[in-house]
Amino acid sequence: MFWTDLGKSAAIERAGMDGSQRVAIVGHNTTWPNGLALDYLDDRIYWVDAGTHALESCSLDGKDRKVIIRSGLQHPFGVTVFESTVYWTDWDTGSIHYADKVTGLSQGHLDLNFGHILDLKIFHRHRTAGELTRI
């Protein structure tokens, strides 16, 4: 499992489902990491940081960290990934933004005026890591 820690030393951490093997995978140059999204196709994790106003990603072990969008995000909060696109919410504007998940180009947005959008999820059969079994 993965989570953000907004304590004194902001970090993105991971651990086994039983809480063992806890480790910070991102612990420097981050101030207010919000929202996490796993990209099963490329084995990467994406996050937005409301303190640095950036969108970033790294491999699931914390290596190969890349800044996708360096600045200009007003108050990013939630994030998700689908195919070649990353989507994020903006707390201040009540909008959903999107861009190419590798280059940060081809940016656009949807002005929904819903107030504070906290998170978003995309449900699609191609987005899961494996087959789902019906119980």
Chimera marker file (.cmm) of the C-alpha trace (Angstrom):
<marker_set name="trace">
<marker id="1" x="0.000" y="0.000" z="0.000" r="1" g="1" b="0" radius="0.5"/>
<marker id="2" x="1.029" y="3.629" z="-0.581" r="1" g="1" b="0" radius="0.5"/>
<marker id="3" x="0.125" y="6.831" z="1.284" r="1" g="1" b="0" radius="0.5"/>
<marker id="4" x="1.135" y="10.452" z="1.762" r="1" g="1" b="0" radius="0.5"/>
<marker id="5" x="2.371" y="11.798" z="5.090" r="1" g="1" b="0" radius="0.5"/>
<marker id="6" x="1.870" y="15.521" z="5.592" r="1" g="1" b="0" radius="0.5"/>
<marker id="7" x="3.729" y="15.656" z="8.912" r="1" g="1" b="0" radius="0.5"/>
<marker id="8" x="6.841" y="17.689" z="9.729" r="1" g="1" b="0" radius="0.5"/>
<marker id="9" x="8.760" y="15.913" z="6.999" r="1" g="1" b="0" radius="0.5"/>
<marker id="10" x="6.285" y="15.376" z="4.167" r="1" g="1" b="0" radius="0.5"/>
<marker id="11" x="6.765" y="12.065" z="2.386" r="1" g="1" b="0" radius="0.5"/>
<marker id="12" x="5.208" y="9.381" z="0.245" r="1" g="1" b="0" radius="0.5"/>
<marker id="13" x="5.529" y="5.992" z="1.848" r="1" g="1" b="0" radius="0.5"/>
<marker id="14" x="4.770" y="2.370" z="1.107" r="1" g="1" b="0" radius="0.5"/>
<marker id="15" x="4.435" y="-0.840" z="3.101" r="1" g="1" b="0" radius="0.5"/>
<marker id="16" x="3.172" y="-4.360" z="2.773" r="1" g="1" b="0" radius="0.5"/>
<marker id="17" x="-0.530" y="-4.890" z="3.390" r="1" g="1" b="0" radius="0.5"/>
<marker id="18" x="0.304" y="-6.060" z="6.922" r="1" g="1" b="0" radius="0.5"/>
<marker id="19" x="2.251" y="-2.843" z="7.627" r="1" g="1" b="0" radius="0.5"/>
<marker id="20" x="5.648" y="-4.497" z="7.382" r="1" g="1" b="0" radius="0.5"/>
<marker id="21" x="8.540" y="-3.206" z="5.289" r="1" g="1" b="0" radius="0.5"/>
<marker id="22" x="7.491" y="0.437" z="5.688" r="1" g="1" b="0" radius="0.5"/>
<marker id="23" x="9.722" y="2.781" z="3.712" r="1" g="1" b="0" radius="0.5"/>
<marker id="24" x="9.587" y="6.383" z="2.472" r="1" g="1" b="0" radius="0.5"/>
<marker id="25" x="9.930" y="6.332" z="-1.312" r="1" g="1" b="0" radius="0.5"/>
<marker id="26" x="9.766" y="10.134" z="-1.716" r="1" g="1" b="0" radius="0.5"/>
<marker id="27" x="11.060" y="12.261" z="1.122" r="1" g="1" b="0" radius="0.5"/>
<marker id="28" x="12.873" y="15.242" z="-0.315" r="1" g="1" b="0" radius="0.5"/>
<marker id="29" x="11.719" y="18.274" z="-2.304" r="1" g="1" b="0" radius="0.5"/>
<marker id="30" x="8.093" y="17.685" z="-1.416" r="1" g="1" b="0" radius="0.5"/>
<marker id="31" x="5.993" y="19.847" z="0.888" r="1" g="1" b="0" radius="0.5"/>
<marker id="32" x="2.307" y="18.971" z="0.580" r="1" g="1" b="0" radius="0.5"/>
<marker id="33" x="1.832" y="15.774" z="-1.442" r="1" g="1" b="0" radius="0.5"/>
<marker id="34" x="-1.827" y="15.123" z="-2.166" r="1" g="1" b="0" radius="0.5"/>
<marker id="35" x="-3.470" y="12.310" z="-4.035" r="1" g="1" b="0" radius="0.5"/>
<marker id="36" x="-1.709" y="9.223" z="-5.310" r="1" g="1" b="0" radius="0.5"/>
<marker id="37" x="-2.367" y="7.239" z="-8.460" r="1" g="1" b="0" radius="0.5"/>
<marker id="38" x="-0.847" y="3.923" z="-9.469" r="1" g="1" b="0" radius="0.5"/>
<marker id="39" x="-0.099" y="3.340" z="-13.131" r="1" g="1" b="0" radius="0.5"/>
<marker id="40" x="-0.229" y="-0.430" z="-13.521" r="1" g="1" b="0" radius="0.5"/>
<marker id="41" x="0.873" y="-0.301" z="-17.166" r="1" g="1" b="0" radius="0.5"/>
<marker id="42" x="4.177" y="1.426" z="-16.443" r="1" g="1" b="0" radius="0.5"/>
<marker id="43" x="4.687" y="0.473" z="-12.757" r="1" g="1" b="0" radius="0.5"/>
<marker id="44" x="4.761" y="4.115" z="-11.656" r="1" g="1" b="0" radius="0.5"/>
<marker id="45" x="3.109" y="6.206" z="-8.979" r="1" g="1" b="0" radius="0.5"/>
<marker id="46" x="1.874" y="9.745" z="-9.675" r="1" g="1" b="0" radius="0.5"/>
<marker id="47" x="1.153" y="12.523" z="-7.180" r="1" g="1" b="0" radius="0.5"/>
<marker id="48" x="0.403" y="16.220" z="-7.039" r="1" g="1" b="0" radius="0.5"/>
<marker id="49" x="1.984" y="18.585" z="-4.531" r="1" g="1" b="0" radius="0.5"/>
<marker id="50" x="-0.035" y="21.627" z="-3.440" r="1" g="1" b="0" radius="0.5"/>
<marker id="51" x="3.075" y="23.177" z="-1.874" r="1" g="1" b="0" radius="0.5"/>
<marker id="52" x="5.299" y="23.032" z="-4.939" r="1" g="1" b="0" radius="0.5"/>
<marker id="53" x="2.333" y="23.292" z="-7.365" r="1" g="1" b="0" radius="0.5"/>
<marker id="54" x="3.756" y="20.356" z="-9.314" r="1" g="1" b="0" radius="0.5"/>
<marker id="55" x="2.785" y="16.973" z="-10.745" r="1" g="1" b="0" radius="0.5"/>
<marker id="56" x="5.395" y="14.229" z="-10.389" r="1" g="1" b="0" radius="0.5"/>
<marker id="57" x="5.918" y="10.503" z="-10.784" r="1" g="1" b="0" radius="0.5"/>
<marker id="58" x="8.434" y="7.819" z="-9.865" r="1" g="1" b="0" radius="0.5"/>
<marker id="59" x="8.790" y="4.079" z="-10.124" r="1" g="1" b="0" radius="0.5"/>
<marker id="60" x="7.037" y="2.064" z="-7.418" r="1" g="1" b="0" radius="0.5"/>
<marker id="61" x="10.325" y="1.709" z="-5.516" r="1" g="1" b="0" radius="0.5"/>
<marker id="62" x="10.864" y="5.495" z="-5.480" r="1" g="1" b="0" radius="0.5"/>
<marker id="63" x="13.529" y="5.571" z="-8.180" r="1" g="1" b="0" radius="0.5"/>
<marker id="64" x="13.389" y="7.402" z="-11.506" r="1" g="1" b="0" radius="0.5"/>
<marker id="65" x="11.563" y="10.436" z="-10.084" r="1" g="1" b="0" radius="0.5"/>
<marker id="66" x="10.306" y="12.799" z="-12.787" r="1" g="1" b="0" radius="0.5"/>
<marker id="67" x="8.618" y="16.177" z="-12.646" r="1" g="1" b="0" radius="0.5"/>
<marker id="68" x="5.808" y="16.096" z="-15.210" r="1" g="1" b="0" radius="0.5"/>
<marker id="69" x="4.580" y="19.661" z="-14.617" r="1" g="1" b="0" radius="0.5"/>
<marker id="70" x="7.028" y="21.823" z="-12.675" r="1" g="1" b="0" radius="0.5"/>
<marker id="71" x="4.772" y="24.692" z="-11.574" r="1" g="1" b="0" radius="0.5"/>
<marker id="72" x="1.561" y="26.521" z="-12.267" r="1" g="1" b="0" radius="0.5"/>
<marker id="73" x="-0.892" y="24.119" z="-10.673" r="1" g="1" b="0" radius="0.5"/>
<marker id="74" x="-3.020" y="26.290" z="-8.408" r="1" g="1" b="0" radius="0.5"/>
<marker id="75" x="-4.063" y="23.866" z="-5.646" r="1" g="1" b="0" radius="0.5"/>
<marker id="76" x="-3.849" y="20.301" z="-6.977" r="1" g="1" b="0" radius="0.5"/>
<marker id="77" x="-5.519" y="17.729" z="-4.774" r="1" g="1" b="0" radius="0.5"/>
<marker id="78" x="-6.648" y="14.434" z="-6.335" r="1" g="1" b="0" radius="0.5"/>
<marker id="79" x="-4.972" y="12.557" z="-9.179" r="1" g="1" b="0" radius="0.5"/>
<marker id="80" x="-5.613" y="9.522" z="-11.373" r="1" g="1" b="0" radius="0.5"/>
<marker id="81" x="-4.062" y="7.982" z="-14.485" r="1" g="1" b="0" radius="0.5"/>
<marker id="82" x="-5.682" y="6.296" z="-17.459" r="1" g="1" b="0" radius="0.5"/>
<marker id="83" x="-3.779" y="5.091" z="-20.502" r="1" g="1" b="0" radius="0.5"/>
<marker id="84" x="-1.519" y="7.973" z="-21.628" r="1" g="1" b="0" radius="0.5"/>
<marker id="85" x="-3.249" y="10.724" z="-19.650" r="1" g="1" b="0" radius="0.5"/>
<marker id="86" x="-2.979" y="11.955" z="-16.065" r="1" g="1" b="0" radius="0.5"/>
<marker id="87" x="-5.943" y="13.806" z="-14.533" r="1" g="1" b="0" radius="0.5"/>
<marker id="88" x="-5.955" y="15.954" z="-11.391" r="1" g="1" b="0" radius="0.5"/>
<marker id="89" x="-8.436" y="18.049" z="-9.442" r="1" g="1" b="0" radius="0.5"/>
<marker id="90" x="-7.955" y="21.637" z="-8.373" r="1" g="1" b="0" radius="0.5"/>
<marker id="91" x="-9.270" y="22.453" z="-4.894" r="1" g="1" b="0" radius="0.5"/>
<marker id="92" x="-9.532" y="26.212" z="-5.534" r="1" g="1" b="0" radius="0.5"/>
<marker id="93" x="-11.143" y="26.265" z="-8.973" r="1" g="1" b="0" radius="0.5"/>
<marker id="94" x="-13.386" y="23.191" z="-8.701" r="1" g="1" b="0" radius="0.5"/>
<marker id="95" x="-12.054" y="21.904" z="-12.008" r="1" g="1" b="0" radius="0.5"/>
<marker id="96" x="-10.462" y="18.769" z="-13.422" r="1" g="1" b="0" radius="0.5"/>
<marker id="97" x="-7.270" y="19.126" z="-15.457" r="1" g="1" b="0" radius="0.5"/>
<marker id="98" x="-5.451" y="16.663" z="-17.683" r="1" g="1" b="0" radius="0.5"/>
<marker id="99" x="-2.159" y="16.269" z="-19.534" r="1" g="1" b="0" radius="0.5"/>
<marker id="100" x="0.050" y="13.677" z="-21.176" r="1" g="1" b="0" radius="0.5"/>
<marker id="101" x="1.417" y="11.521" z="-18.332" r="1" g="1" b="0" radius="0.5"/>
<marker id="102" x="4.989" y="11.526" z="-19.678" r="1" g="1" b="0" radius="0.5"/>
<marker id="103" x="5.515" y="14.991" z="-21.155" r="1" g="1" b="0" radius="0.5"/>
<marker id="104" x="2.949" y="17.113" z="-19.300" r="1" g="1" b="0" radius="0.5"/>
<marker id="105" x="1.899" y="18.536" z="-22.672" r="1" g="1" b="0" radius="0.5"/>
<marker id="106" x="-1.563" y="18.582" z="-24.275" r="1" g="1" b="0" radius="0.5"/>
<marker id="107" x="-3.015" y="20.154" z="-21.151" r="1" g="1" b="0" radius="0.5"/>
<marker id="108" x="-6.704" y="20.892" z="-20.832" r="1" g="1" b="0" radius="0.5"/>
<marker id="109" x="-9.363" y="21.294" z="-18.183" r="1" g="1" b="0" radius="0.5"/>
<marker id="110" x="-13.045" y="20.855" z="-17.427" r="1" g="1" b="0" radius="0.5"/>
<marker id="111" x="-14.673" y="23.706" z="-15.497" r="1" g="1" b="0" radius="0.5"/>
<marker id="112" x="-17.274" y="21.865" z="-13.459" r="1" g="1" b="0" radius="0.5"/>
<marker id="113" x="-17.892" y="24.448" z="-10.716" r="1" g="1" b="0" radius="0.5"/>
<marker id="114" x="-18.610" y="21.747" z="-8.139" r="1" g="1" b="0" radius="0.5"/>
<marker id="115" x="-16.787" y="23.552" z="-5.371" r="1" g="1" b="0" radius="0.5"/>
<marker id="116" x="-13.896" y="21.716" z="-3.764" r="1" g="1" b="0" radius="0.5"/>
<marker id="117" x="-13.309" y="18.517" z="-5.736" r="1" g="1" b="0" radius="0.5"/>
<marker id="118" x="-11.281" y="16.278" z="-3.461" r="1" g="1" b="0" radius="0.5"/>
<marker id="119" x="-10.585" y="13.265" z="-5.625" r="1" g="1" b="0" radius="0.5"/>
<marker id="120" x="-11.472" y="11.454" z="-8.811" r="1" g="1" b="0" radius="0.5"/>
<marker id="121" x="-11.352" y="7.825" z="-9.890" r="1" g="1" b="0" radius="0.5"/>
<marker id="122" x="-11.541" y="6.215" z="-13.289" r="1" g="1" b="0" radius="0.5"/>
<marker id="123" x="-13.128" y="2.785" z="-13.431" r="1" g="1" b="0" radius="0.5"/>
<marker id="124" x="-12.341" y="0.812" z="-16.563" r="1" g="1" b="0" radius="0.5"/>
<marker id="125" x="-11.538" y="-2.849" z="-17.111" r="1" g="1" b="0" radius="0.5"/>
<marker id="126" x="-8.168" y="-1.950" z="-18.649" r="1" g="1" b="0" radius="0.5"/>
<marker id="127" x="-7.109" y="-0.049" z="-15.532" r="1" g="1" b="0" radius="0.5"/>
<marker id="128" x="-6.877" y="-2.995" z="-13.127" r="1" g="1" b="0" radius="0.5"/>
<marker id="129" x="-3.723" y="-4.947" z="-12.412" r="1" g="1" b="0" radius="0.5"/>
<marker id="130" x="-5.357" y="-8.317" z="-12.931" r="1" g="1" b="0" radius="0.5"/>
<marker id="131" x="-8.623" y="-10.093" z="-13.371" r="1" g="1" b="0" radius="0.5"/>
<marker id="132" x="-11.387" y="-9.547" z="-10.869" r="1" g="1" b="0" radius="0.5"/>
<marker id="133" x="-13.218" y="-12.560" z="-9.496" r="1" g="1" b="0" radius="0.5"/>
<marker id="134" x="-16.901" y="-12.227" z="-8.786" r="1" g="1" b="0" radius="0.5"/>
<marker id="135" x="-17.884" y="-13.546" z="-5.375" r="1" g="1" b="0" radius="0.5"/>
<link id1="1" id2="2" r="1" g="1" b="0" radius="0.2"/>
<link id1="2" id2="3" r="1" g="1" b="0" radius="0.2"/>
<link id1="3" id2="4" r="1" g="1" b="0" radius="0.2"/>
<link id1="4" id2="5" r="1" g="1" b="0" radius="0.2"/>
<link id1="5" id2="6" r="1" g="1" b="0" radius="0.2"/>
<link id1="6" id2="7" r="1" g="1" b="0" radius="0.2"/>
<link id1="7" id2="8" r="1" g="1" b="0" radius="0.2"/>
<link id1="8" id2="9" r="1" g="1" b="0" radius="0.2"/>
<link id1="9" id2="10" r="1" g="1" b="0" radius="0.2"/>
<link id1="10" id2="11" r="1" g="1" b="0" radius="0.2"/>
<link id1="11" id2="12" r="1" g="1" b="0" radius="0.2"/>
<link id1="12" id2="13" r="1" g="1" b="0" radius="0.2"/>
<link id1="13" id2="14" r="1" g="1" b="0" radius="0.2"/>
<link id1="14" id2="15" r="1" g="1" b="0" radius="0.2"/>
<link id1="15" id2="16" r="1" g="1" b="0" radius="0.2"/>
<link id1="16" id2="17" r="1" g="1" b="0" radius="0.2"/>
<link id1="17" id2="18" r="1" g="1" b="0" radius="0.2"/>
<link id1="18" id2="19" r="1" g="1" b="0" radius="0.2"/>
<link id1="19" id2="20" r="1" g="1" b="0" radius="0.2"/>
<link id1="20" id2="21" r="1" g="1" b="0" radius="0.2"/>
<link id1="21" id2="22" r="1" g="1" b="0" radius="0.2"/>
<link id1="22" id2="23" r="1" g="1" b="0" radius="0.2"/>
<link id1="23" id2="24" r="1" g="1" b="0" radius="0.2"/>
<link id1="24" id2="25" r="1" g="1" b="0" radius="0.2"/>
<link id1="25" id2="26" r="1" g="1" b="0" radius="0.2"/>
<link id1="26" id2="27" r="1" g="1" b="0" radius="0.2"/>
<link id1="27" id2="28" r="1" g="1" b="0" radius="0.2"/>
<link id1="28" id2="29" r="1" g="1" b="0" radius="0.2"/>
<link id1="29" id2="30" r="1" g="1" b="0" radius="0.2"/>
<link id1="30" id2="31" r="1" g="1" b="0" radius="0.2"/>
<link id1="31" id2="32" r="1" g="1" b="0" radius="0.2"/>
<link id1="32" id2="33" r="1" g="1" b="0" radius="0.2"/>
<link id1="33" id2="34" r="1" g="1" b="0" radius="0.2"/>
<link id1="34" id2="35" r="1" g="1" b="0" radius="0.2"/>
<link id1="35" id2="36" r="1" g="1" b="0" radius="0.2"/>
<link id1="36" id2="37" r="1" g="1" b="0" radius="0.2"/>
<link id1="37" id2="38" r="1" g="1" b="0" radius="0.2"/>
<link id1="38" id2="39" r="1" g="1" b="0" radius="0.2"/>
<link id1="39" id2="40" r="1" g="1" b="0" radius="0.2"/>
<link id1="40" id2="41" r="1" g="1" b="0" radius="0.2"/>
<link id1="41" id2="42" r="1" g="1" b="0" radius="0.2"/>
<link id1="42" id2="43" r="1" g="1" b="0" radius="0.2"/>
<link id1="43" id2="44" r="1" g="1" b="0" radius="0.2"/>
<link id1="44" id2="45" r="1" g="1" b="0" radius="0.2"/>
<link id1="45" id2="46" r="1" g="1" b="0" radius="0.2"/>
<link id1="46" id2="47" r="1" g="1" b="0" radius="0.2"/>
<link id1="47" id2="48" r="1" g="1" b="0" radius="0.2"/>
<link id1="48" id2="49" r="1" g="1" b="0" radius="0.2"/>
<link id1="49" id2="50" r="1" g="1" b="0" radius="0.2"/>
<link id1="50" id2="51" r="1" g="1" b="0" radius="0.2"/>
<link id1="51" id2="52" r="1" g="1" b="0" radius="0.2"/>
<link id1="52" id2="53" r="1" g="1" b="0" radius="0.2"/>
<link id1="53" id2="54" r="1" g="1" b="0" radius="0.2"/>
<link id1="54" id2="55" r="1" g="1" b="0" radius="0.2"/>
<link id1="55" id2="56" r="1" g="1" b="0" radius="0.2"/>
<link id1="56" id2="57" r="1" g="1" b="0" radius="0.2"/>
<link id1="57" id2="58" r="1" g="1" b="0" radius="0.2"/>
<link id1="58" id2="59" r="1" g="1" b="0" radius="0.2"/>
<link id1="59" id2="60" r="1" g="1" b="0" radius="0.2"/>
<link id1="60" id2="61" r="1" g="1" b="0" radius="0.2"/>
<link id1="61" id2="62" r="1" g="1" b="0" radius="0.2"/>
<link id1="62" id2="63" r="1" g="1" b="0" radius="0.2"/>
<link id1="63" id2="64" r="1" g="1" b="0" radius="0.2"/>
<link id1="64" id2="65" r="1" g="1" b="0" radius="0.2"/>
<link id1="65" id2="66" r="1" g="1" b="0" radius="0.2"/>
<link id1="66" id2="67" r="1" g="1" b="0" radius="0.2"/>
<link id1="67" id2="68" r="1" g="1" b="0" radius="0.2"/>
<link id1="68" id2="69" r="1" g="1" b="0" radius="0.2"/>
<link id1="69" id2="70" r="1" g="1" b="0" radius="0.2"/>
<link id1="70" id2="71" r="1" g="1" b="0" radius="0.2"/>
<link id1="71" id2="72" r="1" g="1" b="0" radius="0.2"/>
<link id1="72" id2="73" r="1" g="1" b="0" radius="0.2"/>
<link id1="73" id2="74" r="1" g="1" b="0" radius="0.2"/>
<link id1="74" id2="75" r="1" g="1" b="0" radius="0.2"/>
<link id1="75" id2="76" r="1" g="1" b="0" radius="0.2"/>
<link id1="76" id2="77" r="1" g="1" b="0" radius="0.2"/>
<link id1="77" id2="78" r="1" g="1" b="0" radius="0.2"/>
<link id1="78" id2="79" r="1" g="1" b="0" radius="0.2"/>
<link id1="79" id2="80" r="1" g="1" b="0" radius="0.2"/>
<link id1="80" id2="81" r="1" g="1" b="0" radius="0.2"/>
<link id1="81" id2="82" r="1" g="1" b="0" radius="0.2"/>
<link id1="82" id2="83" r="1" g="1" b="0" radius="0.2"/>
<link id1="83" id2="84" r="1" g="1" b="0" radius="0.2"/>
<link id1="84" id2="85" r="1" g="1" b="0" radius="0.2"/>
<link id1="85" id2="86" r="1" g="1" b="0" radius="0.2"/>
<link id1="86" id2="87" r="1" g="1" b="0" radius="0.2"/>
<link id1="87" id2="88" r="1" g="1" b="0" radius="0.2"/>
<link id1="88" id2="89" r="1" g="1" b="0" radius="0.2"/>
<link id1="89" id2="90" r="1" g="1" b="0" radius="0.2"/>
<link id1="90" id2="91" r="1" g="1" b="0" radius="0.2"/>
<link id1="91" id2="92" r="1" g="1" b="0" radius="0.2"/>
<link id1="92" id2="93" r="1" g="1" b="0" radius="0.2"/>
<link id1="93" id2="94" r="1" g="1" b="0" radius="0.2"/>
<link id1="94" id2="95" r="1" g="1" b="0" radius="0.2"/>
<link id1="95" id2="96" r="1" g="1" b="0" radius="0.2"/>
<link id1="96" id2="97" r="1" g="1" b="0" radius="0.2"/>
<link id1="97" id2="98" r="1" g="1" b="0" radius="0.2"/>
<link id1="98" id2="99" r="1" g="1" b="0" radius="0.2"/>
<link id1="99" id2="100" r="1" g="1" b="0" radius="0.2"/>
<link id1="100" id2="101" r="1" g="1" b="0" radius="0.2"/>
<link id1="101" id2="102" r="1" g="1" b="0" radius="0.2"/>
<link id1="102" id2="103" r="1" g="1" b="0" radius="0.2"/>
<link id1="103" id2="104" r="1" g="1" b="0" radius="0.2"/>
<link id1="104" id2="105" r="1" g="1" b="0" radius="0.2"/>
<link id1="105" id2="106" r="1" g="1" b="0" radius="0.2"/>
<link id1="106" id2="107" r="1" g="1" b="0" radius="0.2"/>
<link id1="107" id2="108" r="1" g="1" b="0" radius="0.2"/>
<link id1="108" id2="109" r="1" g="1" b="0" radius="0.2"/>
<link id1="109" id2="110" r="1" g="1" b="0" radius="0.2"/>
<link id1="110" id2="111" r="1" g="1" b="0" radius="0.2"/>
<link id1="111" id2="112" r="1" g="1" b="0" radius="0.2"/>
<link id1="112" id2="113" r="1" g="1" b="0" radius="0.2"/>
<link id1="113" id2="114" r="1" g="1" b="0" radius="0.2"/>
<link id1="114" id2="115" r="1" g="1" b="0" radius="0.2"/>
<link id1="115" id2="116" r="1" g="1" b="0" radius="0.2"/>
<link id1="116" id2="117" r="1" g="1" b="0" radius="0.2"/>
<link id1="117" id2="118" r="1" g="1" b="0" radius="0.2"/>
<link id1="118" id2="119" r="1" g="1" b="0" radius="0.2"/>
<link id1="119" id2="120" r="1" g="1" b="0" radius="0.2"/>
<link id1="120" id2="121" r="1" g="1" b="0" radius="0.2"/>
<link id1="121" id2="122" r="1" g="1" b="0" radius="0.2"/>
<link id1="122" id2="123" r="1" g="1" b="0" radius="0.2"/>
<link id1="123" id2="124" r="1" g="1" b="0" radius="0.2"/>
<link id1="124" id2="125" r="1" g="1" b="0" radius="0.2"/>
<link id1="125" id2="126" r="1" g="1" b="0" radius="0.2"/>
<link id1="126" id2="127" r="1" g="1" b="0" radius="0.2"/>
<link id1="127" id2="128" r="1" g="1" b="0" radius="0.2"/>
<link id1="128" id2="129" r="1" g="1" b="0" radius="0.2"/>
<link id1="129" id2="130" r="1" g="1" b="0" radius="0.2"/>
<link id1="130" id2="131" r="1" g="1" b="0" radius="0.2"/>
<link id1="131" id2="132" r="1" g="1" b="0" radius="0.2"/>
<link id1="132" id2="133" r="1" g="1" b="0" radius="0.2"/>
<link id1="133" id2="134" r="1" g="1" b="0" radius="0.2"/>
<link id1="134" id2="135" r="1" g="1" b="0" radius="0.2"/>
</marker_set>
